[in-house]
């Protein structure tokens, strides 16, 4: 596994070594000791799997009382995945990074606790899987507005507006969103 720190160094892009032949392929998706060496000492308590169609944007979500670190990957299709630093004491507070994750590149992204996270589906359909460091707590979830002008995230939109949940349509602007 190759671990690459991004422009926000706490966010790590992970590219597995893929072994393939005429039968298909094999790759290791997670090894605790290597993850701790490159990303920190975290344990995962919940795994999630979602399926979305092209043009759907999910996020930007985070929890304050029980912040979730997320190790995310795409097993079908492609998404543009985004992490926004919501840690007010961080030198990268209010900055974002984005990476394409797909079934072809098999890359994963480590999004630590203290970040808002979201993704936009660029393929016809995408299946998105992720491990979380804390349990989902619906009363503690916040949604940051995907098109906040302060953040100016460069979403690779296929049409003018993505398809959003009601919660995400009503997302908070960065200046009004609570931070860590």
PyMOL commands that set and color helices and strands:
alter all, ss='L'
color gray80, all
select helices_A, chain A and resi 32-39+138-140+166-169
alter helices_A, ss='H'
color red, helices_A
select strands_A, chain A and resi 2-5+12-15+18-21+24-27+46-53+57-63+70-76+78-85+96-102+107-111+115-121+125-132+141-143
alter strands_A, ss='S'
color yellow, strands_A
deselect
rebuild
show_as cartoon
